[in-house]
Amino acid sequence: MSYGIIQVPCGRLKICAENGCIISCGWTEEALRESEDPLIRETADQIRDYFLGIRTEFTVPCRPQGTDFEKKIWTCIAEIPYGRVATYGEIAEKAGHPGAARAAGRACGRNPCVIIVPCHRVVARHGDGGYTGGMKYKYALWKTEHIDRRRKGREEKNDRFS
């Protein structure tokens, strides 16, 4: 496994790769560390472009480790468009588990690839929801994507995953 730690506007991210795939990208307090791994360097470049407003999607291969249910939830989360949000319940339903909003929330909290799998775009039905590492990161990512906390990027229900 190889890793690097990069600085972004709202903190530091530790990016880990194994067997040609990103396996985790998470908030850290560790010291900055450059990586010679081309995949980690490309991921770092894509994340920097995201914060500059140049990139709205990621193209690096990502293979987070988790249960089959968690992987289904993360796949659905990855489909939420830039600047939009969906509720835990909507994600659970899209994953084929209607009524499993709380389980979807737990899976969201276990997402090992923040930003790449944009769990910051998932909210509670009547609130902002939570965020691993702290809400300051979620709000910073919303600001990057111009998600209004009052409207939360919501459009018509049928348009959320378009």
TORSETOR-297213 format. One record per residue (C-alpha): y, z, x; residue in one letter. Coordinates in steps of 0.02 Angstrom, whole numbers, padded with zeros to 5 digits, always signed. Layout:
N
YZXA;...
# end
This chain:
162
+00000+00000+00000M;+00176-00039+00060S;+00341+00026-00005Y;+00528+00020+00014G;+00671+00126-00053I;+00831+00041-00106I;+01001+00099-00164Q;+01063+00038-00333V;+01226+00086-00420P;+01149+00234-00514C;+01025+00301-00386G;+00879+00254-00276R;+00720+00162-00320L;+00553+00171-00231K;+00460+00006-00246I;+00273+00004-00207C;+00160-00147-00188A;-00026-00168-00167E;-00136-00323-00162N;+00010-00441-00195G;+00077-00349-00349C;+00210-00220-00383I;+00118-00064-00441I;+00267+00052-00461S;+00455+00057-00458C;+00531+00226-00494G;+00681+00338-00467W;+00677+00443-00309T;+00783+00558-00203E;+00693+00501-00044E;+00789+00424+00101A;+00819+00237+00103L;+00679+00137+00185R;+00676-00048+00219E;+00512-00138+00198S;+00444-00289+00291E;+00335-00334+00140D;+00404-00498+00068P;+00357-00447-00110L;+00453-00284-00097I;+00602-00375-00021R;+00598-00504-00164E;+00585-00365-00293T;+00732-00275-00213A;+00834-00437-00218D;+00791-00464-00402Q;+00839-00285-00445I;+01004-00304-00352R;+01036-00466-00448D;+00999-00373-00610Y;+01135-00246-00570F;+01255-00386-00526L;+01225-00464-00697G;+01145-00619-00619I;+00966-00584-00676R;+00903-00536-00849T;+00715-00554-00816E;+00600-00518-00670F;+00475-00641-00599T;+00383-00532-00473V;+00199-00498-00509P;+00185-00325-00582C;+00023-00230-00613R;+00059-00050-00666P;-00093+00063-00674Q;-00130+00150-00839G;-00244+00158-00989T;-00276+00004-01095D;-00161+00075-01230F;-00021+00107-01103E;-00039-00069-01034K;-00023-00142-01211K;+00134-00039-01240I;+00208-00091-01072W;+00172-00274-01110T;+00267-00258-01274C;+00410-00167-01189I;+00423-00309-01063A;+00456-00427-01209E;+00614-00337-01268I;+00757-00454-01222P;+00896-00405-01103Y;+01035-00313-01195G;+00926-00268-01345R;+00825-00116-01395V;+00672-00079-01501A;+00607+00085-01571T;+00448+00172-01517Y;+00378+00131-01689G;+00417-00053-01673E;+00334-00058-01503I;+00179+00030-01570A;+00169-00092-01716E;+00191-00243-01603K;+00050-00175-01492A;-00064-00168-01644G;-00053+00020-01671H;+00061+00048-01822P;+00099+00231-01846G;+00075+00272-01662A;+00260+00292-01619A;+00234+00458-01529R;+00091+00387-01425A;+00200+00237-01384A;+00336+00359-01330G;+00215+00448-01214R;+00160+00281-01141A;+00341+00232-01119C;+00371+00395-01024G;+00225+00354-00909R;+00290+00180-00865N;+00274+00170-00675P;+00385+00014-00660C;+00558+00059-00724V;+00683-00082-00743I;+00547-00214-00716I;+00459-00150-00872V;+00621-00104-00962P;+00575+00059-01047C;+00761+00101-01053H;+00768-00024-01198R;+00657+00086-01307V;+00740+00211-01423V;+00696+00335-01557A;+00720+00282-01738R;+00868+00402-01756H;+00928+00428-01578G;+00928+00372-01399D;+00752+00435-01359G;+00713+00504-01188G;+00699+00433-01014Y;+00594+00482-00864T;+00707+00543-00727G;+00850+00584-00846G;+00962+00505-00974M;+01095+00466-00843K;+00983+00323-00784Y;+00951+00258-00960K;+01137+00258-00998Y;+01178+00173-00832A;+01052+00036-00871L;+01124+00016-01046W;+01296-00002-00969K;+01228-00136-00852T;+01158-00231-01002E;+01310-00199-01113H;+01206-00103-01240I;+01324-00007-01353D;+01257+00168-01382R;+01317+00161-01562R;+01238-00007-01602R;+01105-00001-01465K;+01095-00190-01454G;+01013-00201-01626R;+01022-00361-01721E;+00918-00411-01870E;+00745-00331-01864K;+00656-00499-01851N;+00765-00547-01702D;+00729-00400-01587R;+00587-00478-01490F;+00654-00657-01493S;
# end
